[in-house]
Amino acid sequence: MTKQFWNLFKVSPVIVAAAFFAANSALAAEVNEQVTNVAQLSEAQDSNDMGQVTSVSQFSDVQPTDWAFQALQSLVERYGCIAGYPNGTYRGNRAMTRYEFAAGLNACLDRVNELIATATADLVSKQDLATLQRLQEEYSAELATLRGRVDGLEARTSELEANQFSTTTKLVGEAVFAVSDVFGGNRAVAAGNSNQNLDSNTTFSDRVRLNLFSSFTGKDQLQIRLNANNTISNAAVSGTNMTRLAFDGNNNNSVVIDKINYAFNFSDAVRVKVDATGGELYENLNTFNPDFASSARGALSRYGRFSPIYRQGQGGAGLTVTFNPKGPISLSGAYLARTANDPSLNNGLLDGDNAIFGQLSFQPSKAFNIGLTYARTYQTNLVNNTVNNNLFQGTGSTFANNPFGNNSRTESNNYGVEATFQLGSKLAISGWGGYTTADAITGANAGADADIWYWAGSLALKDFGGEGNVLGIIFGQPPRVTGGSIKTAAGNTNLDDNTSYHLEGLYKFKLSDNIQVTPGLLVIFNPENNNNNDTEYVGTLRTTFTF
């Protein structure tokens, strides 16, 4: 502001009143500038509305020792145009803009006019009025602009109120377009089977998800997800689940509600999530692979997203509770039942397929996070009265997912360790390892057990080639049966004789805040843990739209 202004500022206490009032107006002006919907506007107004005070002692942050205490006291008693915040503060140390000063000046002018109209003009000197008149003329442009901004905000608010989707619910959408193909010499088969030609065609498919997120208290969330997909699994032509894509699934693009859950806080120390259907541990808990966990914006492959231990109980209903969710050490417990809604024999909330899960997370900083996990599962997975277990939900070899054959109820204990290292802002390394011991409860192999191992590591180079881009490499060993007491027809121990390896390279290219294009190549060495199988390749170009 000019020297002339400061000279005018010293002339009258009314000007001081305007200045102090304007300082109080700053936060309200900033909030009005930034609100984008009716809910935000209401919340901002509730937290920043100012009220008239009758004594300077009402301000909790103004002390008698403050240099401006006497001036504030005089202005409150003489002119009454000093306002404070609902929490009893004045915030006198905040800087102000010309717009804010204009708003405060206008408020004091209104107060002076009120005093004159009520025959108390002796409180206002001619010198005061002359100074105010000059200031009013100098700031006429700012006052006009301020009135225009208020009018524009009111118009925007009215439009939002008339067209808003819901006062409690927001819609978040996601669409995936993918071109993909599988290459290789022969189709993967289990050891001992004859080779088959791998005949595949290039495909173009999609997946669309619409999420309705509702909040009723500001600290809770109800999620209802609509899903449509026509991405057929690559296993149909490759012969192995190891070639599956992260986003596959086919319901012929029929729209279905595949997820309903409600999450809330008991306090800052306890977070609870209730899944009515479509419950997935990897959405309820930290999987320690942040750059690749998403099916639409992470890894291209199913196995590359996170440890298979988080797929236990997938698609069920149940409860997840996390203690100290925002702290450096947190503890989570979960129970999911896959057929919780089925009242028939060997189903329901407690008697059907279920998973009991626990995780201890150490997250002292962004640079290093580690998790220790355990899951105990019971699987019957009755399909047409036939048990067909799937221990790792379509990751790893066919034998590892169902080691005891059909009609064998299975219990398993799963142990895992996961970690993430952020080596600066541009480089992240993540990895996991897991061990499962499974036991056959019924069937031809009743009493037998199987030992299964898996591991993987990933490297993410962030902002590679541009801000928001990520170059990623994932390498690991999908689930493989390494030991146990399962016998072959010849009496030998039955296990995966060889080792498959998973190698994935991808580049996440950010076209805009709402469009990401991800080309990548997946290579499976020794598919189905059989080195007689040819190496298989999956080339994919995925485009993800978020809105």
C-alpha positions in Angstrom: 0.0 0.0 0.0 1.1 3.6 -0.6 2.7 6.0 1.8 -0.4 8.2 1.4 -2.6 5.3 2.6 -0.5 4.9 5.8 -0.8 8.7 6.4 -4.5 8.4 6.1 -4.4 5.3 8.3 -3.1 7.3 11.2 -5.8 10.0 11.0 -8.8 8.1 12.4 -9.5 5.2 14.8 -12.2 4.2 12.3 -9.5 3.3 9.8 -7.8 1.1 12.4 -11.1 -0.6 13.0 -11.4 -1.3 9.3 -7.9 -2.8 9.2 -8.4 -5.0 12.2 -11.8 -6.2 10.9 -10.4 -6.9 7.5 -7.6 -9.1 9.0 -10.4 -11.2 10.6 -12.1 -11.5 7.1 -9.1 -13.1 5.4 -9.9 -16.8 6.1 -13.5 -16.4 5.2 -12.5 -14.8 1.8 -10.0 -17.6 1.1 -12.6 -20.3 1.8 -15.2 -18.7 -0.4 -12.6 -18.5 -3.2 -11.9 -22.3 -3.0 -15.2 -24.0 -2.3 -16.3 -26.2 -5.2 -19.6 -27.6 -4.0 -22.5 -26.9 -1.6 -21.3 -29.2 1.1 -17.9 -27.5 1.2 -19.5 -24.0 1.2 -21.7 -24.9 4.1 -18.9 -26.4 6.1 -16.6 -23.4 5.4 -19.2 -20.9 6.5 -19.9 -22.9 9.7 -16.3 -22.9 10.7 -15.4 -19.3 9.7 -18.5 -17.1 10.4 -17.6 -14.1 12.5 -19.6 -12.5 15.2 -19.8 -9.0 16.8 -18.1 -8.7 20.2 -18.9 -6.1 22.9 -15.6 -6.4 24.8 -12.0 -7.0 23.8 -11.7 -9.4 26.7 -13.9 -11.8 24.6 -10.9 -12.5 22.4 -8.9 -15.4 23.9 -5.8 -14.5 21.8 -5.7 -10.8 22.7 -3.8 -10.0 25.9 -3.6 -6.7 27.8 0.2 -6.7 27.1 -0.4 -6.7 23.3 0.6 -3.5 21.7 -2.8 -3.1 20.0 -4.9 -3.9 23.1 -5.9 -0.4 24.0 -6.7 0.5 20.3 -8.9 -2.6 20.0 -10.6 -1.9 23.3 -11.4 1.7 22.2 -12.7 0.7 18.8 -15.0 -2.0 20.2 -16.5 0.4 22.7 -16.6 3.4 20.5 -17.5 2.1 17.1 -18.5 -1.6 17.6 -17.2 -2.8 14.2 -14.7 -5.4 15.4 -15.8 -9.0 14.9 -14.3 -12.3 16.1 -14.4 -16.0 15.2 -16.9 -18.5 16.8 -14.0 -20.1 18.8 -13.4 -16.7 20.6 -10.2 -15.8 18.7 -9.3 -12.5 16.9 -6.3 -13.7 14.8 -4.8 -10.3 14.7 -1.4 -11.4 13.3 -2.7 -12.5 9.9 -1.8 -10.5 6.8 -4.5 -8.9 4.8 -5.1 -8.2 1.1 -6.6 -5.0 -0.5 -9.9 -7.0 -1.0 -10.1 -7.9 2.7 -9.3 -4.3 3.7 -12.1 -3.1 1.4 -14.6 -5.5 3.0 -13.6 -4.3 6.5 -13.8 -0.7 5.5 -17.3 -1.2 4.0 -18.4 -2.8 7.3 -17.2 0.2 9.3 -18.9 2.6 6.9 -22.2 0.8 7.5 -21.6 1.1 11.3 -20.9 4.9 11.0 -24.0 5.4 9.0 -25.9 3.5 11.6 -24.5 5.7 14.4 -25.5 8.9 12.4 -29.0 7.6 11.8 -29.5 6.9 15.5 -28.5 10.5 16.4 -25.1 9.5 17.8 -23.2 11.4 15.2 -21.1 13.1 17.9 -19.1 9.9 18.0 -17.9 10.5 14.5 -15.8 13.6 13.7 -15.9 15.4 10.4 -12.2 14.5 10.0 -13.1 10.9 10.3 -15.9 11.2 7.6 -13.6 13.0 5.2 -10.9 10.4 5.6 -13.4 7.6 5.1 -14.8 9.3 2.0 -11.3 9.5 0.5 -10.7 5.8 1.3 -14.1 4.8 -0.1 -13.2 6.5 -3.4 -9.8 5.0 -3.5 -11.1 1.5 -2.9 -14.3 1.7 -5.0 -12.9 -0.7 -7.7 -12.0 -3.3 -5.0 -15.5 -3.0 -3.5 -17.1 -3.4 -6.9 -15.0 -6.5 -7.6 -15.8 -7.9 -4.2 -19.5 -7.5 -4.8 -19.1 -9.2 -8.2 -17.3 -12.2 -6.6 -20.0 -12.5 -4.0 -22.7 -12.4 -6.7 -20.9 -15.0 -8.7 -20.5 -17.3 -5.7 -24.2 -17.0 -4.9 -25.0 -18.0 -8.5 -22.6 -20.9 -8.4 -24.1 -22.1 -5.1 -27.6 -21.9 -6.5 -26.6 -24.0 -9.6 -24.9 -26.6 -7.4 -27.9 -26.9 -5.2 -30.2 -27.3 -8.2 -28.0 -30.0 -9.9 -26.3 -31.8 -7.1 -26.3 -35.6 -7.2 -26.6 -36.0 -3.5 -25.7 -34.1 -0.3 -24.1 -37.2 1.1 -23.0 -39.2 -1.9 -20.3 -38.8 -4.6 -19.9 -40.9 -7.7 -16.4 -42.1 -8.7 -15.9 -43.9 -12.0 -13.2 -45.9 -13.7 -13.0 -47.4 -17.1 -10.3 -49.8 -18.5 -9.7 -50.5 -22.2 -7.2 -53.2 -23.0 -5.6 -54.8 -26.0 -3.8 -58.0 -25.2 -2.4 -61.2 -26.8 -0.6 -64.4 -25.6 2.4 -65.7 -27.4 4.4 -68.9 -27.1 5.2 -72.2 -28.7 3.0 -74.7 -26.8 0.1 -74.4 -24.4 1.2 -75.0 -20.7 0.3 -78.4 -19.3 1.1 -80.2 -16.1 4.1 -82.5 -15.9 3.6 -85.8 -17.7 0.9 -84.5 -20.1 1.5 -84.2 -23.9 2.1 -80.8 -25.4 -0.6 -78.8 -27.1 -0.4 -75.9 -29.5 -1.0 -72.4 -28.1 -3.6 -70.9 -30.4 -4.6 -67.3 -29.4 -6.0 -64.2 -30.9 -5.5 -60.5 -30.1 -8.3 -59.3 -27.9 -9.8 -55.9 -27.1 -11.8 -55.8 -23.8 -13.1 -53.5 -21.1 -14.0 -53.1 -17.5 -16.1 -50.3 -16.0 -16.7 -49.6 -12.4 -18.9 -47.0 -10.8 -18.5 -46.4 -7.0 -21.0 -44.6 -4.9 -19.3 -43.3 -1.8 -21.6 -42.0 0.9 -20.7 -40.4 4.2 -23.2 -39.6 7.0 -21.0 -38.4 9.8 -17.9 -37.2 7.9 -15.9 -40.1 9.5 -17.7 -43.0 7.9 -18.1 -44.3 4.3 -20.7 -46.6 2.6 -19.5 -48.0 -0.6 -21.7 -49.5 -3.3 -19.9 -50.6 -6.5 -21.3 -51.4 -9.9 -19.2 -53.5 -12.2 -19.3 -54.6 -15.8 -16.5 -56.6 -17.5 -15.9 -58.7 -20.6 -12.2 -59.5 -20.1 -11.8 -63.3 -20.5 -8.9 -64.9 -18.6 -5.8 -65.7 -20.6 -5.7 -69.1 -18.9 -8.4 -70.2 -21.4 -5.7 -70.3 -24.2 -2.4 -70.3 -22.3 -3.2 -73.3 -20.1 -2.1 -71.5 -16.9 -3.4 -68.9 -14.4 0.1 -67.5 -14.3 -0.8 -65.4 -17.5 -3.9 -63.9 -16.0 -4.3 -60.1 -16.2 -5.0 -57.9 -13.1 -8.4 -56.7 -14.3 -9.8 -59.9 -16.0 -13.3 -61.2 -15.3 -16.2 -61.7 -17.6 -19.9 -61.1 -17.0 -20.6 -60.0 -20.7 -20.7 -56.4 -19.6 -23.8 -57.0 -17.6 -24.0 -54.4 -14.7 -23.9 -56.0 -11.3 -23.5 -54.8 -7.8 -20.3 -56.7 -6.8 -19.3 -54.8 -3.6 -21.2 -53.3 -0.6 -19.4 -52.3 2.6 -19.5 -49.8 5.4 -16.5 -48.4 7.3 -16.5 -46.2 10.3 -14.3 -45.1 13.2 -15.0 -45.9 16.9 -12.3 -43.3 17.6 -9.0 -42.3 16.0 -7.6 -45.5 17.5 -10.0 -48.0 15.9 -11.2 -48.4 12.3 -14.0 -50.9 11.5 -15.1 -52.1 8.1 -18.1 -54.4 7.5 -18.4 -56.1 4.1 -21.8 -57.3 3.1 -20.5 -58.7 -0.1 -17.4 -58.6 -2.3 -15.1 -58.3 0.7 -11.4 -58.4 -0.2 -8.5 -58.2 2.3 -6.3 -56.4 -0.2 -8.8 -53.5 -0.2 -9.2 -53.4 3.6 -5.5 -53.5 4.5 -2.1 -52.3 3.5 -0.5 -54.7 1.0 2.9 -53.0 1.0 3.1 -52.7 -2.8 1.6 -49.2 -3.3 2.8 -48.6 -6.9 1.4 -51.8 -8.3 -1.5 -52.9 -6.1 -4.3 -51.4 -8.2 -5.9 -53.6 -10.9 -6.5 -50.5 -13.1 -3.4 -48.4 -12.4 -0.9 -50.9 -11.0 0.6 -54.1 -12.3 -0.8 -55.6 -15.5 -0.7 -59.1 -14.1 -2.8 -60.7 -11.4 0.2 -62.0 -9.5 2.2 -58.8 -9.8 -0.2 -56.8 -7.7 0.5 -58.1 -4.2 1.1 -61.3 -2.1 -1.5 -64.0 -2.7 -2.0 -64.1 1.1 -4.3 -61.1 0.7 -6.6 -63.1 -1.6 -7.8 -65.4 1.2 -11.5 -65.2 1.7 -11.9 -63.2 -1.5 -15.4 -62.1 -2.4 -16.9 -62.9 1.0 -18.8 -61.0 3.7 -17.3 -60.2 7.1 -15.5 -57.8 9.4 -12.1 -56.1 9.4 -10.9 -54.1 12.5 -7.7 -52.1 12.6 -6.2 -50.7 15.8 -4.2 -47.5 15.6 -4.6 -47.2 11.8 -2.7 -44.0 11.5 0.1 -44.9 13.9 3.6 -46.3 13.3 2.5 -49.7 14.6 -1.0 -51.0 13.8 -2.7 -54.3 14.3 -5.5 -55.6 12.0 -7.8 -58.6 12.3 -10.4 -59.8 9.8 -12.9 -62.6 9.2 -14.4 -63.2 5.8 -16.9 -65.9 4.8 -17.4 -66.6 1.1 -20.9 -68.1 1.3 -22.2 -66.1 4.3 -25.6 -65.6 2.6 -26.2 -69.3 1.9 -28.2 -71.1 4.7 -27.7 -74.6 3.2 -25.4 -77.3 4.7 -21.7 -76.5 4.9 -22.3 -72.9 4.1 -23.4 -69.8 6.0 -21.4 -67.3 8.0 -19.5 -69.9 10.1 -19.8 -73.3 8.4 -18.7 -72.5 4.8 -15.5 -71.2 3.2 -13.9 -68.7 5.6 -10.6 -67.0 6.4 -9.3 -65.7 9.7 -6.7 -63.1 9.1 -4.2 -61.0 11.2 -1.6 -58.4 10.3 1.0 -56.5 12.3 2.2 -53.5 10.5 5.3 -51.4 11.2 5.2 -48.1 9.4 7.7 -45.8 11.2 8.2 -43.6 8.1 7.5 -43.4 4.4 11.0 -44.7 3.8 10.4 -48.2 5.4 7.2 -50.2 6.0 7.0 -53.9 6.9 4.1 -56.2 7.6 3.8 -59.6 9.2 0.7 -61.5 8.2 -1.1 -64.8 9.0 -4.3 -66.3 7.6 -6.1 -69.6 8.5 -8.5 -70.7 5.9 -11.1 -73.4 5.5 -12.3 -74.3 2.0 -15.1 -76.5 0.7 -15.9 -74.4 -2.4 -18.8 -76.7 -3.4 -19.7 -76.3 -7.1 -22.4 -78.7 -8.3 -21.8 -80.7 -5.1 -18.1 -81.1 -6.0 -15.3 -79.6 -3.9 -12.8 -77.6 -6.1 -10.4 -75.7 -3.9 -8.5 -72.6 -5.0 -6.0 -71.8 -2.3 -4.5 -68.8 -4.0 -7.4 -67.6 -6.1 -5.9 -68.2 -9.5 -2.3 -67.3 -8.9 0.4 -70.0 -9.2 0.2 -73.5 -10.6 -3.0 -75.5 -10.9 -1.5 -78.1 -8.5 -0.6 -75.4 -5.9 -4.2 -74.1 -5.9 -5.8 -77.5 -5.5 -3.1 -80.0 -4.3 -5.5 -82.7 -3.0 -7.8 -82.9 -5.9 -11.6 -82.5 -6.0 -13.9 -83.5 -3.2 -11.3 -82.7 -0.6 -12.1 -80.1 2.1 -8.9 -78.2 2.9 -7.5 -76.3 5.8 -4.5 -74.1 5.4 -2.2 -71.9 7.5 -0.6 -69.1 5.6 2.4 -67.0 6.7 3.7 -63.9 5.0 6.1 -61.0 5.2 5.9 -57.9 3.1 8.0 -54.7 2.9 8.4 -51.4 1.1 11.5 -49.3 0.9 11.2 -45.7 -0.5 14.7 -44.8 -1.5 14.1 -41.1 -2.1 11.2 -39.6 -4.0 12.0 -41.3 -7.3 12.7 -44.9 -6.4 10.7 -47.6 -4.5 11.4 -51.2 -3.8 8.7 -53.6 -2.6 8.6 -57.3 -2.0 6.9 -60.2 -0.4 7.4 -63.8 0.6 4.9 -66.4 1.7 4.6 -70.0 3.0 1.5 -72.1 3.2 1.0 -75.5 4.7 -2.3 -77.1 3.6 -4.1 -80.2 5.0 -6.7 -82.4 3.4 -9.6 -83.0 5.7 -11.7 -85.3 3.4 -11.3 -87.0 0.0 -8.9 -89.5 -1.5 -5.9 -87.7 0.1 -7.4 -87.1 3.5 -4.7 -86.7 6.1 -2.1 -85.5 3.5 -0.4 -82.2 3.6 1.4 -79.9 1.2 4.0 -77.2 1.6 3.8 -74.2 -0.8 6.2 -71.3 -1.3 6.1 -68.1 -3.3 7.9 -64.7 -3.4 8.3 -61.6 -5.6 10.0 -58.2 -5.7 9.2 -55.0 -7.6 11.1 -51.9 -8.6 9.4 -48.6 -9.4 11.2 -45.6 -11.0 8.8 -42.7 -10.4 8.6 -39.6 -12.7 10.6 -41.5 -15.3 10.3 -39.6 -18.5 7.8 -37.1 -17.1 6.0 -36.2 -13.9 3.5 -38.9 -12.8 5.0 -41.6 -15.0 6.3 -44.9 -13.5 8.6 -47.5 -15.0 8.1 -50.8 -13.2 9.8 -54.2 -13.1 8.3 -57.2 -11.1 10.1 -60.5 -10.7 9.2 -63.5 -8.6 8.1 -67.1 -8.2 4.4 -67.8 -8.2 3.0 -70.4 -5.6 4.7 -73.8 -6.0 4.3 -77.1 -4.1 7.7 -77.9 -2.7 7.0 -80.7 -0.3 4.4 -82.6 1.7 2.9 -86.1 1.9 0.8 -86.3 -1.2 1.6 -89.5 -3.1 1.4 -90.3 -6.8 -0.1 -93.5 -8.2 3.4 -94.9 -8.2 3.9 -94.1 -4.5 6.2 -91.1 -5.0 5.8 -87.7 -3.3 3.8 -85.5 -5.5 5.0 -82.0 -5.9 5.9 -79.3 -8.5 9.1 -80.7 -10.0 10.4 -77.4 -11.5 10.0 -73.7 -10.8 8.1 -71.1 -12.7 9.3 -67.5 -12.8 7.3 -64.4 -13.3 8.9 -61.4 -15.1 6.9 -58.3 -15.8 7.9 -54.9 -17.3 5.5 -52.0 -17.6 5.5 -48.3 -18.1 2.7 -46.2 -16.6 2.4 -43.1 -18.8 0.2 -40.2 -17.4 -1.5 -38.4 -20.2 -3.5 -36.3 -17.8 -4.9 -36.4 -14.3 -7.7 -38.7 -15.5 -6.0 -40.8 -18.3 -3.2 -43.3 -17.9 -1.8 -45.5 -20.6 0.2 -48.6 -19.6 2.1 -50.8 -22.1 3.8 -53.8 -20.8 5.1 -57.4 -21.3 4.6 -60.4 -19.0 7.0 -63.4 -19.4 6.4 -66.7 -17.7 9.3 -69.1 -17.6 8.5 -72.8 -17.1 4.7 -72.3 -16.9 2.9 -74.5 -14.5 6.3 -75.3 -12.8 7.1 -77.6 -15.7 10.3 -76.9 -17.7 9.0 -78.9 -20.6 6.6 -76.1 -21.3 7.6 -73.3 -23.6 8.1 -69.8 -22.2 4.8 -67.8 -22.6 4.5 -64.0 -23.2 1.6 -61.7 -22.7 1.7 -58.3 -24.4 -0.8 -55.8 -23.1 -1.7 -52.1 -23.7 -4.1 -50.8 -21.0 -5.7 -47.4 -20.9 -7.4 -46.3 -17.7 -9.9 -43.5 -17.4 -10.9 -42.1 -14.0 -13.7 -39.7 -13.4 
